[in-house]
């Protein structure tokens, strides 16, 4: 609908035949259209197609408020914000109304008075869908006034009586009338504030203290929660939890492929880096494998979870380290095994260790790196395939690697390493020296971790020998 064809008054809107739907019915109708058209509900959400999304669809079709329950970094907030795409592109509301009032059935006294005086001549405005979503992070300083409303002393000073409904300053929830309201980390909300939501959840209204008024709000209420919060920092009071229609459990990616797809979608990208740095598939697998191992490690607190942000930050770190090498050596670059120690900095701040021993976290991360490299190597190779290569090392071959070693230094040694070039081609079919260097490092480190080669470290370089 063009701007010129949009109704500008209640009368024009009525004549156009426009039908106003409650927000849950609106979202439900648009979901039904997507399902009938065979469209994906949320195309940018990866890994939930067979688990979370079907439950979310059921909740919306049933017209239920819902809780998304899961550890940190499981895309709970993104899921909630994606529900906004199921709203109509825009809807009409009475011009100047704080509560986005339905032009045909206003709930605030001001709009009711305007319609009583001017009837169908009252103007309407069109609200885009992204203006119909609000969220609040639960913190200890939140008050009922923030969410519901409070007396506005300025309006009182202007001459209104305290008994006048127009002295109210509405909170976030009334201002999201006819929209979606989200509370992130609901258990962190004090129990007193949670109780204030009872009426909104069941009777679909709010009551503002000191006033004999009830606002029949039209709000789709969604929240997120971390299971740890139920026992450590707070809890959802039982009557409130009972009022939510659905509690949907989110989860971390269930395969390396899903983890890699999410990382590739979410990582920060820079044009100058993309021009000179390419990331081999096996290095992506190492990063995803590292996170997968961390989620099973007894050394890491699993109650708080290992966020997807660990994989994303670690991927960005090794790409950044490779880009730095490109700048210093003036060549193309690809992340290598020798870049992996850099992920200590991007990991330790995102996980909670079970042990508080000084410096222990560095040992835990280093062990996980080694296991990730070993498992990735094992998916492509068997150490027994390298008999000829190992024979060259026994004859005295020595290879020096490192984050600051030029790629040509690796490719120039290929002819001395028997059939290693065939093994490299298995995982790196390109003739890019940077990628070949990365593949050689993965193979050498894999042989070392399988106890087929010795490795000595001197500063930032690694020396592999028999």
Secondary structure by P-SEA (a helix, b strand, c coil): cccccccccaaaaaaabbbbbcaaaaaaaaaaaaaaacccccccccccccccaaaaaaaaaabbbbbbccccccaaaaaaaaccccccccccccccccccccccccccaaaaaaaaaccccbbbbbbcccccbbbbccccccccccccccccaaaaaaccccccccccccccccccccbbbbbcccccccaaaaaaacccccccccccccccccccccccccbbbbcccccccccccaaaaaaccbbbbbbccccaaaaaaaaaacccccaaaaacccccaaaaaaaaaaaaaaaacccccccccccaaaaaaaaaaaaaaaaaaaaaacccccccccccccccccccccccccccccaaaaaaaaaaaaaaaaaaaaaccccccaaaaaaaaaabbbbbbcccccaaaaaaacccccaaaaaaaaccccccaaaaaaaaaaaaaaaaaaccbbbbbcccbbbbcc
